Amino acid sequence: MLTLDKIYHAAYVLREVARKTDLILAPGLSQENTIYLKTENLQVTGSFKLRGAYYKISQLSEEEKKHGIIACSAGNHAQGVALAAQKNDIPCLICMPDGAPLSKVEATKKYGAEVCLVKNTYDDAHAKALEIQKEEGRTMIHPFDDDDVIAGQGTIGLEILDQLSSADAVIVPVGGGGLLSGVAFAIKNLNPNCKVYGVQAAGAPSMYKSIKGGEPITLDSVNTFADGIAVKHPGDITYEMILKYVDDMAIVSEDEIAAAILALMEKQKLVAEGAGAVSVAAAMFNKFNLHGKKVVCLVSGGNIDVSFLNRVVTRGLIMSGRRSTITVELADRPGQLLSVSEIISRCGGNVVTVYHDRSDPNMAINSCFLRVVMETRDREQAAEIKQELIKAGMQLVGEKPQ
C-alpha cells in the first residue's frame, strides 16, 4: 500500500542520488496564468524516472538482487533502472522497443545495462520482459504499476509543495500513470485544495480514455513522437489512484507539443522531449480553466533525439505562425517574383524558399504556381501578407476570397 510515510522514506533514500530539481517562474508561456516549471528534464538521467526506479531497487532483498533485475522501457525508465543497478552492482537487462530513440538506447548501455530491442511498441517490450523474467527468475522493475515506483515519483509532489506552497494547480504528463499517481497522492494528502491534472498525447490517450470511459481500456495502437508516454494500456494500480486523486485530464496534439518544445527552448532555454512538454502544451493552449492561477507544469524529461529536434522545431514554428507557406497563381511573365517578394518584404516577412511550378494541370496554360515559404512574426503578420497580396490582384491558391 502506498502511504505518505513511504513517499517521505523514498525522499530520504533518494537524497544522495536524485537532484531536487529547480522550480522556476516561466513568464511568457501563457497569457492566462502564471506558469512555473518543475525541471525534471534536468534530473541526473534527464528524466524523473530515476526516482521510482532507484527507490524500488533499494527495497529489494539480497536474494532478489542476486538473481538480477529486468525492466521494460521506451528509454527514460531504462536509464533510471540502469543507473540504480550500476550503483547497487546488480545484473540488469532492459527490453526496449526497437523504435526507441538511439540516444536513449545508447545512454542505457553506458550505465552498464544489457539491452534487448523488441519490435513495435512499449507494450511488446513489456511482454518480452515478462517472458524473460519467467525463464531467468529476475525481478521485474515495472515502470509505473508498482507502489515503490509510484512512491519514488511522489517525491516530486513533496518538492513542489516545499518550493511553492501557494500553487493552485499542478499539470503532469501521463503515460502509464506512475508519475501522476505519485504526485497526486502526495499533493492531495498534504494540500487537498491544490488541483492536479494529467495530460496525454492525442495519439496515445489510453489513461485519458480509460478515466473518461470509467474502465481501463487497451488501445489498438499508439502514434506519437512523445515516445515516453506512448502506452497502450494504463496501469491497474495507477488507474485507481488517478480516478481517486486527479481532478481532470486532457489531451494535446502533436503540433501543440511541438509548439511547447519550441517555446521552452526559446523563452526558457530548456530542452524538453515530447513527453516532458505535454504539461506545458496543456497550459499554453488552455486545456484547463486556470485563468489567473499559479500553475506548476512538470517537465518530466529532456531526452529528445537531437537528430529529430529539427523537425520538431519546424512544426513548432508552423504551429505558432512563425513559418508560413503560400501558393500564388501568377501570369507566367518576367517580374512576377519581384512583385511578390516586395510585398512580403514591405510587410516584414522573410522569404526562406521559393518553388516555381509551370507544370501543374490545375493551372491555366499561360500561368505558373509560385510556392513561397516565409518566416513571419506570428499568425497576424502572415494574414496581413496574404491580404496585401490579394489587394495587389494576386490569386492565392487555397484561400477563400474575401
C-alpha positions as CSV (number, residue, x, y, z in Angstrom):
1,M,0.0,0.0,0.0
2,L,1.2,3.5,-0.9
3,T,1.4,5.8,2.1
4,L,2.7,9.3,2.7
5,D,5.3,7.8,5.0
6,K,6.6,5.7,2.2
7,I,7.0,8.7,-0.1
8,Y,8.9,10.5,2.7
9,H,11.1,7.4,3.1
10,A,11.7,7.5,-0.7
11,A,12.8,11.1,-0.4
12,Y,15.3,10.1,2.3
13,V,16.7,7.3,0.2
14,L,16.9,9.4,-2.9
15,R,18.6,12.4,-1.3
16,E,22.1,11.3,-2.4
17,V,21.3,10.2,-5.9
18,A,18.5,12.3,-7.3
19,R,18.6,16.1,-7.6
20,K,16.0,18.3,-6.0
21,T,15.3,20.0,-9.4
22,D,14.5,23.7,-9.5
23,L,11.1,25.1,-9.7
24,I,11.3,28.2,-11.9
25,L,8.9,31.0,-12.9
26,A,8.3,30.9,-16.6
27,P,7.0,34.3,-17.9
28,G,5.8,34.5,-21.5
29,L,4.5,30.9,-21.9
30,S,0.8,31.9,-21.2
31,Q,-1.3,35.0,-21.0
32,E,-3.9,33.1,-19.0
33,N,-2.0,32.2,-15.8
34,T,1.3,32.3,-14.0
35,I,3.4,29.3,-15.0
36,Y,6.1,27.6,-13.0
37,L,8.2,24.8,-14.4
38,K,9.4,21.8,-12.3
39,T,12.5,21.0,-14.2
40,E,12.8,17.2,-14.0
41,N,14.4,17.4,-17.5
42,L,17.5,18.5,-15.6
43,Q,17.5,15.3,-13.4
44,V,20.6,13.2,-13.4
45,T,19.4,10.9,-16.2
46,G,17.5,13.6,-17.9
47,S,14.2,12.4,-16.6
48,F,12.1,11.9,-13.3
49,K,12.2,8.1,-13.9
50,L,15.4,7.7,-11.8
51,R,13.4,8.4,-8.6
52,G,11.0,5.5,-8.9
53,A,13.5,3.0,-10.3
54,Y,16.1,3.8,-7.7
55,Y,13.7,3.6,-4.7
56,K,12.2,0.3,-6.0
57,I,15.6,-1.3,-6.4
58,S,16.7,0.0,-2.9
59,Q,13.9,-2.0,-1.4
60,L,14.8,-5.4,-3.0
61,S,16.0,-8.2,-0.8
62,E,19.5,-9.6,-1.2
63,E,18.1,-12.7,-2.8
64,E,16.2,-10.6,-5.4
65,K,19.3,-8.6,-6.2
66,K,21.4,-11.7,-6.6
67,H,19.0,-13.0,-9.3
68,G,19.3,-9.8,-11.3
69,I,16.6,-7.4,-12.5
70,I,14.7,-6.8,-15.7
71,A,12.7,-3.9,-16.9
72,C,10.8,-2.6,-20.0
73,S,11.0,0.9,-21.1
74,A,10.8,3.4,-24.0
75,G,14.0,4.9,-22.7
76,N,13.8,7.0,-19.6
77,H,12.9,4.3,-17.1
78,A,15.6,2.2,-18.7
79,Q,18.2,4.8,-17.8
80,G,16.9,5.1,-14.2
81,V,17.0,1.4,-13.8
82,A,20.4,1.0,-15.4
83,L,21.9,3.7,-13.1
84,A,20.4,2.2,-10.0
85,A,21.6,-1.3,-10.9
86,Q,25.0,0.1,-11.6
87,K,25.2,1.8,-8.2
88,N,24.0,-1.4,-6.4
89,D,26.1,-3.8,-8.5
90,I,23.1,-5.7,-9.8
91,P,22.9,-7.6,-13.2
92,C,20.4,-5.7,-15.3
93,L,18.6,-6.5,-18.6
94,I,16.2,-4.0,-20.2
95,C,13.7,-4.6,-23.0
96,M,13.2,-1.6,-25.2
97,P,11.0,-1.1,-28.3
98,D,13.2,-1.0,-31.5
99,G,11.8,2.4,-32.3
100,A,13.2,4.0,-29.1
101,P,15.4,7.0,-29.7
102,L,19.0,5.9,-30.3
103,S,20.2,8.4,-27.8
104,K,18.2,6.7,-25.0
105,V,19.3,3.2,-26.1
106,E,23.0,4.3,-26.0
107,A,22.7,6.1,-22.7
108,T,21.1,3.0,-21.1
109,K,24.0,0.9,-22.3
110,K,26.6,3.4,-21.0
111,Y,25.1,2.9,-17.5
112,G,26.1,-0.8,-17.8
113,A,22.7,-2.4,-18.7
114,E,22.2,-5.1,-21.2
115,V,19.6,-4.0,-23.8
116,C,17.2,-6.3,-25.7
117,L,15.5,-4.4,-28.6
118,V,11.9,-5.7,-29.3
119,K,9.9,-4.9,-32.4
120,N,7.0,-2.5,-32.2
121,T,5.8,-0.7,-29.1
122,Y,6.5,-0.4,-25.3
123,D,3.7,-3.0,-24.7
124,D,5.5,-5.5,-26.9
125,A,8.7,-4.8,-24.9
126,H,6.8,-5.4,-21.7
127,A,5.5,-8.8,-22.9
128,K,9.1,-9.8,-23.8
129,A,10.3,-8.7,-20.4
130,L,7.7,-10.9,-18.7
131,E,8.7,-13.8,-20.8
132,I,12.4,-13.4,-19.9
133,Q,11.5,-12.9,-16.2
134,K,9.8,-16.3,-16.0
135,E,12.7,-18.0,-17.8
136,E,15.5,-16.5,-15.7
137,G,13.9,-15.6,-12.4
138,R,14.8,-11.9,-12.5
139,T,12.9,-9.3,-10.5
140,M,10.7,-7.0,-12.7
141,I,11.1,-3.3,-12.1
142,H,7.9,-2.1,-13.6
143,P,8.0,1.5,-15.0
144,F,4.7,2.6,-13.3
145,D,2.4,0.0,-11.9
146,D,4.2,-0.6,-8.6
147,D,3.8,1.1,-5.2
148,D,7.5,1.6,-4.6
149,V,8.0,3.1,-8.0
150,I,5.0,5.4,-7.5
151,A,6.4,6.4,-4.1
152,G,9.7,7.4,-5.7
153,Q,7.8,9.6,-8.3
154,G,5.7,11.0,-5.5
155,T,8.8,12.7,-4.0
156,I,8.3,15.3,-6.8
157,G,5.0,16.3,-5.2
158,L,6.7,16.9,-1.9
159,E,9.3,19.1,-3.6
160,I,6.7,21.1,-5.5
161,L,4.8,22.0,-2.3
162,D,8.0,22.8,-0.5
163,Q,9.1,25.1,-3.3
164,L,5.7,26.7,-4.0
165,S,3.3,26.1,-1.2
166,S,0.8,28.6,-2.8
167,A,0.5,26.6,-6.0
168,D,-3.1,26.4,-7.3
169,A,-2.6,23.6,-9.7
170,V,-0.1,21.1,-11.0
171,I,-0.1,19.7,-14.5
172,V,1.6,16.3,-15.0
173,P,2.4,14.2,-18.1
174,V,0.8,10.8,-18.2
175,G,1.8,7.5,-19.9
176,G,1.1,4.5,-17.7
177,G,0.3,6.9,-14.8
178,G,3.1,6.3,-12.2
179,L,4.2,9.9,-12.2
180,L,0.7,11.4,-12.0
181,S,-0.3,8.8,-9.3
182,G,2.6,9.6,-7.0
183,V,2.5,13.4,-7.4
184,A,-1.3,13.5,-7.0
185,F,-1.2,11.2,-3.9
186,A,1.4,13.4,-2.2
187,I,-0.2,16.7,-3.1
188,K,-3.8,15.8,-2.2
189,N,-2.7,14.3,1.1
190,L,-0.8,17.5,2.0
191,N,-2.8,20.2,0.3
192,P,-6.3,19.0,-0.9
193,N,-7.1,22.4,-2.3
194,C,-4.3,22.2,-4.9
195,K,-5.7,20.9,-8.2
196,V,-3.8,18.1,-10.0
197,Y,-4.3,17.5,-13.7
198,G,-3.0,14.9,-16.1
199,V,-2.1,15.3,-19.8
200,Q,-1.6,12.7,-22.6
201,A,-0.7,12.9,-26.2
202,A,-3.7,12.7,-28.5
203,G,-2.0,9.8,-30.3
204,A,-1.7,7.7,-27.2
205,P,-4.7,8.5,-24.9
206,S,-5.0,5.2,-23.0
207,M,-5.4,6.7,-19.5
208,Y,-7.5,9.6,-20.7
209,K,-10.0,7.3,-22.4
210,S,-9.9,4.9,-19.5
211,I,-10.8,7.7,-17.0
212,K,-13.4,9.3,-19.2
213,G,-14.9,5.9,-20.0
214,G,-15.0,4.6,-16.4
215,E,-12.9,1.5,-17.0
216,P,-9.3,0.6,-18.1
217,I,-9.0,0.1,-21.9
218,T,-6.3,-1.1,-24.2
219,L,-5.7,0.9,-27.4
220,D,-5.2,-1.0,-30.7
221,S,-2.2,1.2,-31.5
222,V,-0.4,4.4,-30.4
223,N,1.1,7.1,-32.7
224,T,3.0,10.0,-31.1
225,F,6.5,11.4,-31.1
226,A,6.2,11.7,-27.3
227,D,7.6,8.2,-27.0
228,G,8.0,8.4,-23.3
229,I,4.2,8.3,-22.8
230,A,3.2,6.0,-25.7
231,V,1.4,3.3,-23.7
232,K,-1.5,1.2,-25.0
233,H,-2.8,0.1,-21.6
234,P,-2.7,2.1,-18.3
235,G,-1.5,0.6,-15.1
236,D,-4.1,-1.1,-12.9
237,I,-2.9,0.5,-9.7
238,T,-2.4,3.8,-11.3
239,Y,-5.8,3.8,-12.9
240,E,-7.5,3.5,-9.5
241,M,-5.3,6.2,-7.9
242,I,-5.8,8.7,-10.8
243,L,-9.6,8.0,-10.5
244,K,-9.4,8.9,-6.8
245,Y,-6.9,11.8,-6.6
246,V,-6.7,13.6,-10.0
247,D,-9.1,16.4,-10.8
248,D,-9.2,16.1,-14.6
249,M,-7.3,15.0,-17.7
250,A,-6.8,16.4,-21.2
251,I,-5.1,15.5,-24.4
252,V,-2.8,17.7,-26.6
253,S,-2.0,17.3,-30.3
254,E,1.4,16.7,-31.9
255,D,1.5,20.3,-33.1
256,E,0.7,21.6,-29.7
257,I,3.5,19.5,-28.2
258,A,5.9,20.8,-30.8
259,A,4.9,24.4,-30.1
260,A,5.5,23.8,-26.4
261,I,9.0,22.4,-27.0
262,L,9.9,25.4,-29.2
263,A,8.5,27.8,-26.5
264,L,10.6,26.2,-23.8
265,M,13.7,26.4,-25.9
266,E,13.2,30.0,-27.0
267,K,11.8,31.6,-23.8
268,Q,13.2,29.4,-21.0
269,K,16.4,28.0,-22.6
270,L,15.2,24.5,-21.7
271,V,15.2,21.4,-23.8
272,A,12.2,19.0,-23.3
273,E,11.3,15.8,-25.0
274,G,7.8,15.3,-26.3
275,A,6.5,13.5,-23.2
276,G,8.1,16.2,-21.0
277,A,6.4,19.1,-22.8
278,V,2.8,17.9,-22.8
279,S,2.1,19.6,-19.5
280,V,3.4,22.9,-20.9
281,A,1.3,22.4,-24.0
282,A,-1.8,22.0,-21.9
283,A,-1.1,25.3,-20.1
284,M,-0.2,27.2,-23.3
285,F,-3.3,26.1,-25.1
286,N,-5.6,26.5,-22.1
287,K,-6.8,22.9,-21.8
288,F,-8.0,23.5,-18.2
289,N,-9.8,26.5,-16.7
290,L,-6.9,28.1,-14.8
291,H,-7.2,31.8,-15.6
292,G,-5.2,33.8,-13.1
293,K,-3.9,30.8,-11.2
294,K,-0.4,29.8,-10.2
295,V,0.2,26.7,-12.3
296,V,3.1,24.3,-12.0
297,C,3.9,22.4,-15.2
298,L,6.0,19.3,-14.6
299,V,8.6,19.0,-17.4
300,S,9.2,15.3,-16.9
301,G,12.1,14.7,-19.3
302,G,14.6,16.2,-21.7
303,N,15.9,13.2,-23.6
304,I,15.0,14.2,-27.1
305,D,16.9,12.8,-30.0
306,V,19.0,15.7,-31.4
307,S,18.5,14.4,-35.0
308,F,14.7,14.6,-34.5
309,L,14.8,18.1,-32.9
310,N,14.9,20.0,-36.2
311,R,11.6,18.5,-37.3
312,V,10.0,19.3,-34.0
313,V,11.2,22.9,-34.1
314,T,9.9,23.3,-37.7
315,R,6.5,22.0,-36.6
316,G,6.5,24.3,-33.7
317,L,7.3,27.3,-35.9
318,I,4.4,26.4,-38.2
319,M,2.0,25.9,-35.2
320,S,2.9,29.3,-33.7
321,G,2.6,31.1,-37.0
322,R,6.3,31.8,-37.3
323,R,6.6,29.9,-40.6
324,S,4.0,30.1,-43.3
325,T,3.6,28.7,-46.8
326,I,1.6,30.4,-49.5
327,T,1.0,29.4,-53.1
328,V,0.3,32.2,-55.6
329,E,-1.1,31.7,-59.1
330,L,0.6,34.2,-61.4
331,A,0.7,35.0,-65.1
332,D,4.0,33.5,-66.3
333,R,5.9,36.6,-67.3
334,P,9.0,38.4,-66.0
335,G,8.9,40.4,-62.8
336,Q,6.2,38.5,-61.0
337,L,8.6,37.0,-58.4
338,L,9.9,40.5,-57.7
339,S,6.4,41.8,-57.1
340,V,5.6,39.0,-54.6
341,S,8.9,39.5,-52.8
342,E,8.5,43.2,-52.5
343,I,5.1,42.8,-50.8
344,I,6.4,40.2,-48.3
345,S,9.4,42.4,-47.5
346,R,7.3,45.5,-47.1
347,C,5.1,43.7,-44.5
348,G,8.2,42.5,-42.6
349,G,8.2,38.8,-43.7
350,N,11.3,36.9,-44.8
351,V,11.4,34.5,-47.7
352,V,13.0,31.2,-46.9
353,T,12.4,29.1,-50.0
354,V,10.7,29.6,-53.4
355,Y,9.4,26.9,-55.8
356,H,8.3,27.9,-59.3
357,D,5.9,25.4,-61.0
358,R,4.7,25.6,-64.6
359,S,3.5,22.0,-65.0
360,D,0.6,21.7,-62.5
361,P,-2.5,20.6,-64.6
362,N,-4.8,22.7,-62.4
363,M,-3.4,26.0,-63.6
364,A,-4.1,28.0,-66.8
365,I,-1.7,27.1,-69.6
366,N,-0.1,30.6,-69.5
367,S,0.2,30.7,-65.7
368,C,2.5,29.4,-63.0
369,F,2.3,28.5,-59.4
370,L,4.8,30.2,-57.0
371,R,5.1,28.4,-53.7
372,V,6.8,30.6,-51.0
373,V,7.9,29.5,-47.6
374,M,8.4,32.6,-45.3
375,E,9.3,33.4,-41.8
376,T,6.8,35.6,-40.0
377,R,6.4,37.1,-36.6
378,D,3.0,35.5,-35.9
379,R,-0.3,34.4,-37.5
380,E,-1.4,38.0,-37.7
381,Q,1.6,39.1,-39.7
382,A,1.1,36.1,-42.1
383,A,-2.5,37.0,-42.6
384,E,-1.5,40.6,-43.3
385,I,0.9,39.5,-46.0
386,K,-1.8,37.4,-47.6
387,Q,-4.2,40.3,-47.6
388,E,-1.7,42.6,-49.2
389,L,-1.0,40.0,-52.0
390,I,-4.7,39.8,-52.7
391,K,-5.1,43.6,-52.7
392,A,-2.3,43.6,-55.4
393,G,-4.6,41.4,-57.6
394,M,-2.8,38.1,-56.9
395,Q,-4.7,34.9,-56.6
396,L,-3.7,32.8,-53.5
397,V,-4.4,29.1,-54.1
398,G,-6.5,27.5,-51.3
399,E,-7.5,30.9,-49.9
400,K,-11.2,31.8,-49.8
401,P,-12.0,35.2,-51.5
402,Q,-12.8,38.0,-49.0
